[in-house]
Amino acid sequence: MNDPRSRILPVLREGEQLLWVGQPDPQVHFTRADAFLIPFSILWGGFAVVWEVLAITAVRQPLFMIWGIPFVLVGLYFIFGRFIIKKRRKISTVYALTSSRAIVCTGERSVADSPVMGMPTKVDRSRNGRHISVTFGYQGMAGLMGMYQNTGLDIFSLGMGQTVAFYDVSDADGLMAALDRARVG
């Protein structure tokens, strides 16, 4: 993996001071939303598998067999696939806090940023206190659909004004100190 700092330096603006650089912890798999999403995904996937098994063994109608396949695939994604996608995204994501912006670089091409000064900032600590998530800016419609962010089901909130956020950061103290410096200016 490339050095996170080297991925951020090219996107800095002239005169912008880099205060903190970090990455999400790929070992953090679950969010608060998973208390709902995991039971729902098991119900969805279980129903879809039962439908497909019955369609193949009892009904034996091609339409019913084909109809169930997309539901089984979605169920498998809900149960397993989203965690694989989430981990891959975390490994390729770098966060940076500068004197004026919060920056999220995902992969080689995706860069999102938000001003820090004068914008609302939401800080969530994990139950054990070892990780922190920080959301920058106004939530808007993403506030309603924001429950899907950082779950691997982010595709449901596409086009809803994705928020700039640092998820599952293990350097909580460093990030909070840099955030305090950025707010002061």
PyRosetta script that sets phi, psi and omega in degrees:
from pyrosetta import init, pose_from_sequence

init()
pose = pose_from_sequence("MNDPRSRILPVLREGEQLLWVGQPDPQVHFTRADAFLIPFSILWGGFAVVWEVLAITAVRQPLFMIWGIPFVLVGLYFIFGRFIIKKRRKISTVYALTSSRAIVCTGERSVADSPVMGMPTKVDRSRNGRHISVTFGYQGMAGLMGMYQNTGLDIFSLGMGQTVAFYDVSDADGLMAALDRARVG")
pose.set_psi(1, 138.0)
pose.set_omega(1, 177.3)
pose.set_phi(2, -64.9)
pose.set_psi(2, 157.9)
pose.set_omega(2, 175.2)
pose.set_phi(3, -66.0)
pose.set_psi(3, 127.4)
pose.set_omega(3, -178.3)
pose.set_phi(4, -56.7)
pose.set_psi(4, -37.9)
pose.set_omega(4, -179.7)
pose.set_phi(5, -61.0)
pose.set_psi(5, -40.2)
pose.set_omega(5, -178.8)
pose.set_phi(6, -69.1)
pose.set_psi(6, -23.9)
pose.set_omega(6, 177.2)
pose.set_phi(7, -78.5)
pose.set_psi(7, -25.5)
pose.set_omega(7, -177.6)
pose.set_phi(8, -87.5)
pose.set_psi(8, -37.3)
pose.set_omega(8, -174.1)
pose.set_phi(9, -51.6)
pose.set_psi(9, -40.6)
pose.set_omega(9, 179.7)
pose.set_phi(10, -65.7)
pose.set_psi(10, -20.5)
pose.set_omega(10, -177.7)
pose.set_phi(11, -96.6)
pose.set_psi(11, -0.3)
pose.set_omega(11, 178.2)
pose.set_phi(12, -72.9)
pose.set_psi(12, 143.8)
pose.set_omega(12, 177.2)
pose.set_phi(13, -89.2)
pose.set_psi(13, 162.2)
pose.set_omega(13, -179.8)
pose.set_phi(14, -60.9)
pose.set_psi(14, 130.5)
pose.set_omega(14, 178.5)
pose.set_phi(15, 82.7)
pose.set_psi(15, -2.0)
pose.set_omega(15, -179.4)
pose.set_phi(16, -81.7)
pose.set_psi(16, 131.6)
pose.set_omega(16, -178.2)
pose.set_phi(17, -100.4)
pose.set_psi(17, 128.0)
pose.set_omega(17, 179.1)
pose.set_phi(18, -80.6)
pose.set_psi(18, 119.8)
pose.set_omega(18, -177.0)
pose.set_phi(19, -101.1)
pose.set_psi(19, -31.9)
pose.set_omega(19, -176.6)
pose.set_phi(20, -158.9)
pose.set_psi(20, 142.1)
pose.set_omega(20, 174.8)
pose.set_phi(21, -133.8)
pose.set_psi(21, 137.1)
pose.set_omega(21, 178.7)
pose.set_phi(22, -161.2)
pose.set_psi(22, -178.7)
pose.set_omega(22, 179.5)
pose.set_phi(23, -137.9)
pose.set_psi(23, 158.2)
pose.set_omega(23, 174.5)
pose.set_phi(24, -71.3)
pose.set_psi(24, 151.8)
pose.set_omega(24, 178.2)
pose.set_phi(25, -82.1)
pose.set_psi(25, 112.8)
pose.set_omega(25, -178.1)
pose.set_phi(26, -69.6)
pose.set_psi(26, -9.6)
pose.set_omega(26, 178.6)
pose.set_phi(27, -82.0)
pose.set_psi(27, -12.1)
pose.set_omega(27, 176.8)
pose.set_phi(28, -85.9)
pose.set_psi(28, 115.1)
pose.set_omega(28, -173.9)
pose.set_phi(29, -102.4)
pose.set_psi(29, -31.3)
pose.set_omega(29, -169.8)
pose.set_phi(30, -111.4)
pose.set_psi(30, 152.4)
pose.set_omega(30, 174.1)
pose.set_phi(31, -122.8)
pose.set_psi(31, 175.5)
pose.set_omega(31, 177.0)
pose.set_phi(32, -62.1)
pose.set_psi(32, -33.3)
pose.set_omega(32, -178.9)
pose.set_phi(33, -64.6)
pose.set_psi(33, -21.7)
pose.set_omega(33, -179.5)
pose.set_phi(34, -67.0)
pose.set_psi(34, -18.4)
pose.set_omega(34, 174.8)
pose.set_phi(35, -60.4)
pose.set_psi(35, -30.4)
pose.set_omega(35, 174.9)
pose.set_phi(36, -94.6)
pose.set_psi(36, -42.8)
pose.set_omega(36, -171.0)
pose.set_phi(37, -68.4)
pose.set_psi(37, -36.3)
pose.set_omega(37, -178.5)
pose.set_phi(38, -67.2)
pose.set_psi(38, -51.3)
pose.set_omega(38, 176.7)
pose.set_phi(39, -60.4)
pose.set_psi(39, -39.6)
pose.set_omega(39, 178.8)
pose.set_phi(40, -62.1)
pose.set_psi(40, -44.0)
pose.set_omega(40, -177.7)
pose.set_phi(41, -66.7)
pose.set_psi(41, -35.6)
pose.set_omega(41, 177.8)
pose.set_phi(42, -68.2)
pose.set_psi(42, -41.5)
pose.set_omega(42, 176.8)
pose.set_phi(43, -63.1)
pose.set_psi(43, -46.7)
pose.set_omega(43, 179.7)
pose.set_phi(44, -59.7)
pose.set_psi(44, -53.0)
pose.set_omega(44, -177.9)
pose.set_phi(45, -62.7)
pose.set_psi(45, -41.3)
pose.set_omega(45, 179.4)
pose.set_phi(46, -63.4)
pose.set_psi(46, -44.6)
pose.set_omega(46, 178.2)
pose.set_phi(47, -61.8)
pose.set_psi(47, -44.0)
pose.set_omega(47, -178.1)
pose.set_phi(48, -64.4)
pose.set_psi(48, -39.8)
pose.set_omega(48, 179.2)
pose.set_phi(49, -67.8)
pose.set_psi(49, -43.8)
pose.set_omega(49, 178.2)
pose.set_phi(50, -61.1)
pose.set_psi(50, -44.1)
pose.set_omega(50, 177.1)
pose.set_phi(51, -56.0)
pose.set_psi(51, -48.8)
pose.set_omega(51, -175.8)
pose.set_phi(52, -65.8)
pose.set_psi(52, -42.0)
pose.set_omega(52, 178.6)
pose.set_phi(53, -62.1)
pose.set_psi(53, -44.9)
pose.set_omega(53, 178.1)
pose.set_phi(54, -65.0)
pose.set_psi(54, -38.5)
pose.set_omega(54, 179.8)
pose.set_phi(55, -64.1)
pose.set_psi(55, -36.4)
pose.set_omega(55, -178.6)
pose.set_phi(56, -78.8)
pose.set_psi(56, -42.8)
pose.set_omega(56, -172.9)
pose.set_phi(57, -89.9)
pose.set_psi(57, -39.7)
pose.set_omega(57, -172.7)
pose.set_phi(58, -101.2)
pose.set_psi(58, -51.8)
pose.set_omega(58, -173.9)
pose.set_phi(59, -78.3)
pose.set_psi(59, -45.0)
pose.set_omega(59, 177.9)
pose.set_phi(60, 57.6)
pose.set_psi(60, 33.9)
pose.set_omega(60, 175.3)
pose.set_phi(61, -101.9)
pose.set_psi(61, 127.2)
pose.set_omega(61, -177.8)
pose.set_phi(62, -56.7)
pose.set_psi(62, -37.4)
pose.set_omega(62, -179.6)
pose.set_phi(63, -60.9)
pose.set_psi(63, -44.5)
pose.set_omega(63, -179.6)
pose.set_phi(64, -66.6)
pose.set_psi(64, -37.4)
pose.set_omega(64, 179.0)
pose.set_phi(65, -64.6)
pose.set_psi(65, -46.9)
pose.set_omega(65, -178.3)
pose.set_phi(66, -69.3)
pose.set_psi(66, -38.6)
pose.set_omega(66, -178.8)
pose.set_phi(67, -59.2)
pose.set_psi(67, -36.6)
pose.set_omega(67, -176.2)
pose.set_phi(68, -78.5)
pose.set_psi(68, -20.6)
pose.set_omega(68, -175.5)
pose.set_phi(69, -59.5)
pose.set_psi(69, -48.5)
pose.set_omega(69, 178.7)
pose.set_phi(70, -60.6)
pose.set_psi(70, -34.9)
pose.set_omega(70, 179.7)
pose.set_phi(71, -68.1)
pose.set_psi(71, -37.1)
pose.set_omega(71, 176.2)
pose.set_phi(72, -66.1)
pose.set_psi(72, -43.9)
pose.set_omega(72, 179.8)
pose.set_phi(73, -63.4)
pose.set_psi(73, -42.3)
pose.set_omega(73, 176.9)
pose.set_phi(74, -63.8)
pose.set_psi(74, -41.5)
pose.set_omega(74, 178.0)
pose.set_phi(75, -60.8)
pose.set_psi(75, -42.5)
pose.set_omega(75, 177.5)
pose.set_phi(76, -64.0)
pose.set_psi(76, -38.6)
pose.set_omega(76, 176.8)
pose.set_phi(77, -65.1)
pose.set_psi(77, -45.0)
pose.set_omega(77, 178.4)
pose.set_phi(78, -57.6)
pose.set_psi(78, -43.2)
pose.set_omega(78, -174.1)
pose.set_phi(79, -78.8)
pose.set_psi(79, -45.9)
pose.set_omega(79, -172.9)
pose.set_phi(80, -118.9)
pose.set_psi(80, -47.7)
pose.set_omega(80, -169.7)
pose.set_phi(81, -59.2)
pose.set_psi(81, -37.9)
pose.set_omega(81, -177.3)
pose.set_phi(82, -63.6)
pose.set_psi(82, -31.4)
pose.set_omega(82, 178.7)
pose.set_phi(83, -72.0)
pose.set_psi(83, -34.2)
pose.set_omega(83, 176.9)
pose.set_phi(84, -67.5)
pose.set_psi(84, -47.2)
pose.set_omega(84, 178.6)
pose.set_phi(85, -61.1)
pose.set_psi(85, -44.1)
pose.set_omega(85, -179.2)
pose.set_phi(86, -60.6)
pose.set_psi(86, -44.6)
pose.set_omega(86, -179.9)
pose.set_phi(87, -65.3)
pose.set_psi(87, -42.5)
pose.set_omega(87, 178.5)
pose.set_phi(88, -62.3)
pose.set_psi(88, -39.9)
pose.set_omega(88, 178.4)
pose.set_phi(89, -65.6)
pose.set_psi(89, -42.2)
pose.set_omega(89, 179.9)
pose.set_phi(90, -61.7)
pose.set_psi(90, -40.4)
pose.set_omega(90, -179.4)
pose.set_phi(91, -64.5)
pose.set_psi(91, -31.4)
pose.set_omega(91, -177.7)
pose.set_phi(92, -97.4)
pose.set_psi(92, 9.9)
pose.set_omega(92, -176.7)
pose.set_phi(93, -106.4)
pose.set_psi(93, 139.8)
pose.set_omega(93, 175.8)
pose.set_phi(94, -129.2)
pose.set_psi(94, 136.8)
pose.set_omega(94, 177.5)
pose.set_phi(95, -110.7)
pose.set_psi(95, 146.9)
pose.set_omega(95, 175.1)
pose.set_phi(96, -144.8)
pose.set_psi(96, 145.1)
pose.set_omega(96, 174.8)
pose.set_phi(97, -122.4)
pose.set_psi(97, 124.2)
pose.set_omega(97, 179.5)
pose.set_phi(98, -112.0)
pose.set_psi(98, -176.5)
pose.set_omega(98, 179.1)
pose.set_phi(99, -65.5)
pose.set_psi(99, -15.7)
pose.set_omega(99, -178.6)
pose.set_phi(100, -133.5)
pose.set_psi(100, -17.5)
pose.set_omega(100, -172.7)
pose.set_phi(101, -138.1)
pose.set_psi(101, 155.9)
pose.set_omega(101, 165.8)
pose.set_phi(102, -102.9)
pose.set_psi(102, 129.1)
pose.set_omega(102, -175.1)
pose.set_phi(103, -123.7)
pose.set_psi(103, 136.2)
pose.set_omega(103, 175.3)
pose.set_phi(104, -124.0)
pose.set_psi(104, 117.9)
pose.set_omega(104, 175.3)
pose.set_phi(105, -108.2)
pose.set_psi(105, 118.2)
pose.set_omega(105, 178.1)
pose.set_phi(106, -116.9)
pose.set_psi(106, 124.0)
pose.set_omega(106, -176.9)
pose.set_phi(107, 68.8)
pose.set_psi(107, -155.6)
pose.set_omega(107, -177.9)
pose.set_phi(108, -92.4)
pose.set_psi(108, -20.5)
pose.set_omega(108, -172.0)
pose.set_phi(109, -117.5)
pose.set_psi(109, -21.8)
pose.set_omega(109, -172.7)
pose.set_phi(110, -89.9)
pose.set_psi(110, 120.4)
pose.set_omega(110, 177.1)
pose.set_phi(111, -131.3)
pose.set_psi(111, 125.4)
pose.set_omega(111, 176.1)
pose.set_phi(112, -125.2)
pose.set_psi(112, 145.9)
pose.set_omega(112, 178.2)
pose.set_phi(113, -145.8)
pose.set_psi(113, 163.8)
pose.set_omega(113, 179.3)
pose.set_phi(114, -148.6)
pose.set_psi(114, 140.3)
pose.set_omega(114, 174.1)
pose.set_phi(115, -63.4)
pose.set_psi(115, 152.1)
pose.set_omega(115, 179.9)
pose.set_phi(116, -99.3)
pose.set_psi(116, -41.9)
pose.set_omega(116, -177.8)
pose.set_phi(117, -69.5)
pose.set_psi(117, 132.3)
pose.set_omega(117, 174.5)
pose.set_phi(118, 74.2)
pose.set_psi(118, 6.8)
pose.set_omega(118, 179.7)
pose.set_phi(119, -110.0)
pose.set_psi(119, 144.3)
pose.set_omega(119, 176.2)
pose.set_phi(120, -65.5)
pose.set_psi(120, 145.1)
pose.set_omega(120, 179.6)
pose.set_phi(121, -131.3)
pose.set_psi(121, 127.3)
pose.set_omega(121, 179.0)
pose.set_phi(122, -107.6)
pose.set_psi(122, 127.4)
pose.set_omega(122, -178.9)
pose.set_phi(123, -117.0)
pose.set_psi(123, 124.8)
pose.set_omega(123, 176.8)
pose.set_phi(124, -121.4)
pose.set_psi(124, 128.6)
pose.set_omega(124, 174.7)
pose.set_phi(125, -100.7)
pose.set_psi(125, 146.9)
pose.set_omega(125, 176.0)
pose.set_phi(126, -69.7)
pose.set_psi(126, 164.2)
pose.set_omega(126, -178.5)
pose.set_phi(127, -58.6)
pose.set_psi(127, -39.7)
pose.set_omega(127, -178.7)
pose.set_phi(128, -83.2)
pose.set_psi(128, -5.1)
pose.set_omega(128, 176.5)
pose.set_phi(129, 78.1)
pose.set_psi(129, 4.1)
pose.set_omega(129, -176.8)
pose.set_phi(130, -88.9)
pose.set_psi(130, -15.3)
pose.set_omega(130, -179.4)
pose.set_phi(131, -129.0)
pose.set_psi(131, 155.1)
pose.set_omega(131, -179.8)
pose.set_phi(132, -136.9)
pose.set_psi(132, 146.0)
pose.set_omega(132, 173.3)
pose.set_phi(133, -125.8)
pose.set_psi(133, 134.3)
pose.set_omega(133, -177.8)
pose.set_phi(134, -126.7)
pose.set_psi(134, 127.2)
pose.set_omega(134, 178.3)
pose.set_phi(135, -111.3)
pose.set_psi(135, 131.1)
pose.set_omega(135, -176.4)
pose.set_phi(136, -108.1)
pose.set_psi(136, 140.2)
pose.set_omega(136, 173.0)
pose.set_phi(137, 89.4)
pose.set_psi(137, -179.5)
pose.set_omega(137, -179.1)
pose.set_phi(138, -75.1)
pose.set_psi(138, 141.5)
pose.set_omega(138, -177.9)
pose.set_phi(139, -77.7)
pose.set_psi(139, -39.3)
pose.set_omega(139, -179.1)
pose.set_phi(140, 53.8)
pose.set_psi(140, -139.2)
pose.set_omega(140, 178.3)
pose.set_phi(141, -66.6)
pose.set_psi(141, -26.7)
pose.set_omega(141, 178.6)
pose.set_phi(142, -64.5)
pose.set_psi(142, -21.2)
pose.set_omega(142, 176.2)
pose.set_phi(143, -63.8)
pose.set_psi(143, -38.5)
pose.set_omega(143, 176.9)
pose.set_phi(144, -73.8)
pose.set_psi(144, -43.8)
pose.set_omega(144, -177.7)
pose.set_phi(145, -91.6)
pose.set_psi(145, -0.4)
pose.set_omega(145, -176.8)
pose.set_phi(146, -64.1)
pose.set_psi(146, -16.5)
pose.set_omega(146, 178.6)
pose.set_phi(147, -62.4)
pose.set_psi(147, -21.6)
pose.set_omega(147, -179.9)
pose.set_phi(148, -84.8)
pose.set_psi(148, -16.0)
pose.set_omega(148, -178.1)
pose.set_phi(149, -68.9)
pose.set_psi(149, 138.4)
pose.set_omega(149, -179.2)
pose.set_phi(150, 68.1)
pose.set_psi(150, 25.9)
pose.set_omega(150, 177.5)
pose.set_phi(151, -116.2)
pose.set_psi(151, -9.4)
pose.set_omega(151, -172.0)
pose.set_phi(152, 90.2)
pose.set_psi(152, -6.5)
pose.set_omega(152, 177.4)
pose.set_phi(153, -107.9)
pose.set_psi(153, 26.7)
pose.set_omega(153, -176.8)
pose.set_phi(154, -59.2)
pose.set_psi(154, -21.4)
pose.set_omega(154, -178.5)
pose.set_phi(155, -61.5)
pose.set_psi(155, -23.8)
pose.set_omega(155, 178.6)
pose.set_phi(156, -72.2)
pose.set_psi(156, -17.3)
pose.set_omega(156, -180.0)
pose.set_phi(157, -108.4)
pose.set_psi(157, 9.3)
pose.set_omega(157, 176.5)
pose.set_phi(158, -64.4)
pose.set_psi(158, 140.8)
pose.set_omega(158, -179.4)
pose.set_phi(159, 80.3)
pose.set_psi(159, 1.7)
pose.set_omega(159, -179.9)
pose.set_phi(160, -102.3)
pose.set_psi(160, 16.1)
pose.set_omega(160, -179.2)
pose.set_phi(161, 76.8)
pose.set_psi(161, 65.9)
pose.set_omega(161, 179.7)
pose.set_phi(162, -51.1)
pose.set_psi(162, 135.4)
pose.set_omega(162, 179.6)
pose.set_phi(163, -86.8)
pose.set_psi(163, 154.8)
pose.set_omega(163, 174.2)
pose.set_phi(164, -86.0)
pose.set_psi(164, 123.2)
pose.set_omega(164, -176.6)
pose.set_phi(165, -148.5)
pose.set_psi(165, 148.7)
pose.set_omega(165, 173.2)
pose.set_phi(166, -105.7)
pose.set_psi(166, 113.2)
pose.set_omega(166, -177.3)
pose.set_phi(167, -104.6)
pose.set_psi(167, 141.3)
pose.set_omega(167, 169.7)
pose.set_phi(168, 53.8)
pose.set_psi(168, 48.8)
pose.set_omega(168, 179.6)
pose.set_phi(169, -85.8)
pose.set_psi(169, 127.8)
pose.set_omega(169, -179.2)
pose.set_phi(170, -82.9)
pose.set_psi(170, -21.9)
pose.set_omega(170, 178.7)
pose.set_phi(171, -88.8)
pose.set_psi(171, 65.7)
pose.set_omega(171, -174.9)
pose.set_phi(172, -63.6)
pose.set_psi(172, -45.0)
pose.set_omega(172, -177.4)
pose.set_phi(173, -65.5)
pose.set_psi(173, -43.1)
pose.set_omega(173, 178.9)
pose.set_phi(174, -63.2)
pose.set_psi(174, -42.7)
pose.set_omega(174, 179.5)
pose.set_phi(175, -65.7)
pose.set_psi(175, -43.9)
pose.set_omega(175, -179.1)
pose.set_phi(176, -66.1)
pose.set_psi(176, -38.3)
pose.set_omega(176, 177.3)
pose.set_phi(177, -64.0)
pose.set_psi(177, -42.7)
pose.set_omega(177, 178.8)
pose.set_phi(178, -67.2)
pose.set_psi(178, -37.4)
pose.set_omega(178, 178.4)
pose.set_phi(179, -64.0)
pose.set_psi(179, -41.1)
pose.set_omega(179, 176.5)
pose.set_phi(180, -62.6)
pose.set_psi(180, -41.6)
pose.set_omega(180, 178.1)
pose.set_phi(181, -64.4)
pose.set_psi(181, -40.4)
pose.set_omega(181, -178.6)
pose.set_phi(182, -67.5)
pose.set_psi(182, -36.4)
pose.set_omega(182, 179.9)
pose.set_phi(183, -68.6)
pose.set_psi(183, -32.9)
pose.set_omega(183, 179.6)
pose.set_phi(184, -72.5)
pose.set_psi(184, -36.3)
pose.set_omega(184, 177.8)
pose.set_phi(185, 95.2)
pose.dump_pdb("model.pdb")
